[in-house]
Amino acid sequence: MSLIPSIFGGRQSNIFDPFSISIWDPFDGFPFNTPTTNNNSLGIARDTSAFVNTRMDWKETPEAHIFKADLPGLKKEEVKVEVEEGRVLQISGERSREHEEKTDTWHRVERSSGKFLRRFRLPENVKLDEVKASMETGVLTVTVPKVEEKKPEVKSIAISG
């Protein structure tokens, strides 16, 4: 039993199998909603999900902006971190599809493959020449240091009289 009527996707599910309940995805197949690509369940529509599903965190500390991305199964050589003109941080990469044997029978395909790209416009108070990136256990961490704010100098004035 689907949570959204089958007219939106025609997916089959089994009420006795909690992992088969399908939820309607409004981006399923986007932007490739032609009849030829809908029949290819492992094709282009599956590749676009990697773009949408790259999870990112962005936190600001007093010293820096810190970006974290979950990229399980990727090596650092498969990920590119760039700073473009206009203070735009771009994180991109590609997860290649697993080789399929003709004798294999797939029961479920949930891991995404394909290219991903995330872009963030950085604030003006960052040091673009000191950006650092590291990758550990499938988590990419990009640290963008902030420019130290100059505190206004306060000069005491003696009161005469």
Disulfide bonds with the S-S distance in Angstrom:
none
